[in-house]
Amino acid sequence: MDTSEHEKIDHNRAIWHSRRGMLELDLVLEPFVKLRYPELDLDTQARYKYLLECEDQQLFDWFLKKQAPPSGELAQMVNEILAYQASRELGF
């Protein structure tokens, strides 16, 4: 399996794992993972996968800024996703 095949499989897995039980999370995560994830460096992709291990309610609270993520690593990823979402809403 060459690198591009491995990257495609990894991307498809990330897309699949981004589908959550809450529509609100799907609306934030799916555009990010489909359009931005392939451009991320490997460390940031790993941070995104780490974020996906969290519970839906935690993610919901973090994205709505009801609570802060417990680590800087998770906070960085949440902020990157929120910034991407804001840029899409502004048409960038």
C-alpha positions, 0 to 999 in steps of 0.5 A: 500500500503506497502513502497516498492509499494510506492517507486516503484510508486514514482520511476516510476513517477520520470522516467516519469517526467524525459522525456523532450522535448529535446533529450540532456536532456533525455540522461542525466536525464533518466540514472540517474533517472533509475539507481541512483534515487532509491539509493538517500535519501529522501531529494535528491529525493525531490531535484531531483523532484524540479529540474524537475519543471524547464524549459527545456531551464534552465536545458539545460543551467545548464547542459552545464554550460552556466549558474549557477542554481539560488540556491545552492540546484539546483546547488548541484543536477545538479552537482550530475547528471553531476558527475554521467554522467561522471562516466558512461562515464568513465565506473565506 
